[in-house]
Amino acid sequence: MTEPSASRTHWENRFHFPTAAQLVAGVCKSLVPATDLSRRTLLEFESAAETVQWRGVWHWTLVYSSSATEPGLAYIIPEPSKPRLCIPFPESLLGEPQVKRLPRALRDGLATAPAVAGTCWPVWEIQSKAQVTEVLSLLELKPVSA
């Protein structure tokens, strides 16, 4: 297969199955370290596996899961100009004291996230390593998957 043209990145070319490395290489260079930190941390959590999947409006997405059940543990949307991180979160946990003590950016992200079938789908832009660490702290609040 040929490489995507400059006008069509690996991330958005539905008909070319990219590797995770190709997707991350397309991310804005200043955000690659924070994106790599996200990947490393997610792979260490509950022995999660990384797969590349086409996710419609998210295009090619890095999906992290420790089992075949949906939703996954987390998702990295490697949009070249603004990579994002999504951590599906149980709607039933939003009123818990630990959630109310989270930093405001996390609470606001959870509160404004669309909910589908009892799961909130908050998405944060990956901006820095510190911000990624803060967002990934949500994983500690989620129940362990079966």
Beta strands, then each sheet from edge to edge (+ up, - down):
strand 1: 49-54
strand 2: 60-65
strand 3: 74-77
strand 4: 84-86
strand 5: 89-90
strand 6: 115-116
strand 7: 119-120
strand 8: 123-125
sheet 1: 1+ 2- 3+ 4- 8+
sheet 2: 5+ 7- 6+
end
